[in-house]
Amino acid sequence: MSYIVFDLEWNQPQDGKHSDERELAFEIIEIGAVKLNDDFKLIGKYQQLIRPQVYQEINWRIRKMLALKPGELSKGKLFPQAAQEFLDWCGKDPVWCTWGPQDLTELQRNMAYYGMEPLSTGPIRYMNVQKMYGVLCGNCAQSKALETAVDELELRKDVPFHRAYSDAYYTGKVLARIPEEIRRDCVTYDLYHLPESRKKEIHINGPEGECLITTGYNDREVLLRDPHVMTIQCGKCGGITVKTAVRWFTANNKVYFAAGECREHGYIAAKLRVRKNEQNLYYAEREYSYTDLTAVEEMKQQRRDALAKH
């Protein structure tokens, strides 16, 4: 098994158009990666500049951050060639590792733009090292910068930051310091492609609750009326439907909350996010967690406040 820790640098237009108005919002201009073995030791490295074809004028912020020299990108390869060489270098069935959630998605977007064969037809499980480091620090919600993590771990800074290879290199060093139990339990999926069917939906189970990532729906309201998505169940009882304690509500039509009560295992808090993917399909990310009566009473008040505003 090989761990491929990679980082991308990309260019973006300067005319202020929203990314939804574009077929390709970010154009990759550099790929950098390191290959690690089962002991998280470096066994290979990859670095390649890419000659831009979509946005040939480099955004001034990108040029400054990367310290690009005049004409440097003109020596790069075209994206399809560079991406295929990178994938060949990665080998079969790599474990993808990145700092943050965006790189694997942008790689697939750029590949799709050029009509390349997709990495997968469904979600891809990968290691989000930034998220893992947050767990290590005891704060999953805080997204720390890579250089901050390097400083806090007192890792040696022997290559400059803010180029694709160097950021992949340091991400690999941080990954090597993550305990095995966090690497095992901190599960992340890239959802550029959704589960193809209900049978292939993603269920993530843990001691404190569970997470469901649904297949795609053409209609948002159909998703929100589907009992498969909206029914609260107790995982500790084998998925038995529980009594409703707080009915579903939302304050912003993006995140929904509810609660149920299991006779044996107590209260269950439910949280559901509705999102839209690249193919304009709606899907839900639903989380269950075990809670107490105080939290349920607070949720009841939040529901009353939300309904009062509408």
N, C-alpha and C positions, 0 to 999 in steps of 0.2 A: 504494500500500500504506500502511495506517495501523497504527501500533503502539498498542494500547490497554493502558496500564499502569493497573491497577486494584487497589484495596484494599477489603476488606470489614471491617466491625465487626459482631460478632454477640453476642447474649445467650445465656445458658445457664441451666438451672434450678439451684435451690439445694438440692434435696432429696437429693442424693447418689446418685441412680440412675445406673447405668452407661449410657453412650451407646447401647450395643447394645439396650437395653430400650426405646428411644424411636424413634418414626417420624421425628422430626426432633430431632437432638441439639443443633444450634446454629441459632438463628433470626437471620437477618440484620436489622440495624437501621440500617445506613448503607452506602451505596455511594459511593465516591469514585474518580475516574479522571482521567487526562490522556491526550490523543491526541497522538502524535508523528508527524512526517513521516519520510521516508526519511533525512533528515539528523539525526533525533532532536531536532528542534526542536519546542517545544510549539505546537500549533495548535488546541487545544480542551481544555476541562475540564468535568467533570461531578461534581455532588455532590447527594445526595438522602438525607434521613432517611426511615426506614420505621417506620410505626406497628405495634408488635408485636401479634400476634394469638394466638400460641401460648404464650409466656412473658411475660405482661404486667408481672410484677414484675421489675425490672431487677436483676441480680446486683450486689451492692454493689461488687465489684472492678471490674466493667465500668463502673459509674456513676462511680467514682473515677478510673479510667484515662482515660475520655473526657471527664471534667469536664462531664457532662450537667446541664443546668439543669432544675428541676422543670417538668414538662409539655412539655419540648422535643420528645420523640418523638411526643406526641399530635398535633403539627402535620404529621407525616410522611404519606407516601402509603402505601397498602397495597402489599404486596410485588409482586403480579402487575403492577400498573400501573407501579410504579417500575422493575421489572426489564425490562418491555417497552420503556419509554421509554429505558432505558439501552442495550438492545440496538439500538434504532433509531438512537440517537446514535452507537453504535460503527460502524455501517455494515456493508457486506457483506465477509465473509472477513477479519476483523481478525487481526492477530498478537497473541495474548494475552500479557501480561507481568505477572508478580507477584513479590513478595518472599516466597519460600518456596513450598512445594508445596500449601498447603491451600485457598487462596481459590477457585480454579477448581472444585475439587471441591464446596466448600460452596455455591457459586452454583448448580451443577447439582442438588445435593440439595434446596435450597429451591425451585427451579423444578419439580422432580419432585413435591414435596409439594403444590404448588398446581396440579398437572396441566398445566403449561405445556409447549409443544413443546420437546424437548431441543435443546441446542446441537449435538449430534452423536450418531450411533448407535454410534460407535467411539471409540478413544482420540483425544485432542486434543494435537497438538504445540504447545508454548508455550515462552516464555522464563522460566526461573526465575532471576531476577536475583541472588538470594542465592547460588545455586549458582555462577553465572558469576563473581560477585565472589570466591568461594572459590577458583576456578581462577586468577583474576588474582593472588590473594595467595599462591598456591602451596600451598593447603591445602583440598582439595575436601571433606574430612570435617568441617571446622569450620564451623558455621552461625553467622555473625556477625549481630548485631542491626543493623537499618537505620541507627540513629543512629551506631553505631560506624563503619559504612562511610562515612557522611557526614563524620564527624570525620576519618577517616584520609585521605579524598580532599580534605579541606579545602574542602568545599563550603559555600557561604553558607547559614546557617540563617535564612530569612526568613519562615517560617510555623511555627506550633507543631506538635510531633509528636503522634502517637497519636489522630488523627482520620483517617477514611478518605481524604479528599482530600489531606491533607498527606502521609500516608505514600505515596500514589500519586505525588504530586508529587516527593518525594525519591527514590523508586525510579526514576522517569524520569530524574532527574539522574544517578544512579549508572549506569543503563543507557547513557547517552550517553558515559560514560567507559570502557566496556568495549571492548577492541579487537575489531575486526571478526572476526578469526580465532576468538576465544573465542565470540562470538555465533553464529558459523557451526557450530562443532564441539561446543559444549556443548548437547547435545540432551536435552530433557525431554518426557515425555508424561504427560498426566493420564489416569488409568485408571479414571475413574468408570464408563465403558463399555469393556469388553474388546474385542479384535479379534473380529469376528463369525465368522471361520473361519480355518483354517490358512493359506489363501492371503493373508489380511489380517494375519497376525501381523507384529509389528514387528521388523525386523532393523536394528541400528545397528552399522555397521562403522567401525573406526578403525585407525590404524597399529599400535596396541598390542594389538588384540584385537577382540572383537565382543560384542554384547548381543542377546538374544532375549527378547521378551515374548510369551508364548503366548496362545492363545485359552483359553476357560474349559472346565473339566472338572467334571462333577457329583461325581466321586469322586476324592478325593485320591490314593488308592493307584493308580488307573488312570493318573493323571498321572505318578507316580513310576516306573511300569513302562513308560512310552511311550518307545521307542527314539528317536523324533523329539526328545524333550526330553533324554534322559539320555546319548545318544551324543556323544562328544567328537570334534570335527572341526577341521581346520586351515583357517582362512579363507584363508591365503596360498596354499594348494594348491587353492583352489576348492571347499572344503567336503568334502575327502576325510576319511573316518573314520581315526582314528589308533590306535595301540597303547595299551592301558591301562597307565598307570604307577602310579596309585593308584586303587583302586576307591572308589565313592561312599561317603561316611560323613557322619554328623551327630552333634553333641553335644547338640542341643536340639530336634530334629525341625522346625526352622524354616529353618535354613541348612545346605545340603549342600555338600560339597567333593569334588573328584576331580582327577585329572591324567592327561594323555596324553602320548605322545611321537611327534612327527613326525620321520621320518628326515632331512628336509631342513631344517626350521625349529626343531627342538629341542622343549623341553617346553612344554606348554600347561596352565595351571591353570584349573580350572572351578569356578565358584561358582554355586549355585542357591538362590533364595529361593522358598518356597511361600507364597502369600498367598490371601486370600479377598476377593471384591468385594461390591458392594452387593446383587447378586442371588444371593449365597451360592454362587458358582462359584469353584472353585480355579483358580489360574493360577500360572505360574512366571516369574520373572525370572532368566535364566541369563546369566552373563558368562564369557567366555574371555579370558585374557591370557597372553602369552608369558613364560616364567620360566626358571629355571635348576635345575641338579641339587641345589644346596643347599636351595632352597625345597621341592623335591619330597621330599627326605629328611626335612625338618621336617614336611611334610604326612603322610608315612608314620608318623612318631612320633605325631602328633596322632590319626591313625586308630587306632593301637594303644591309645592312652589312652582314646579314646571307646568302643572296643569293650570295654575292660576294665571300664568303669563300668556296662556293660549285661550 
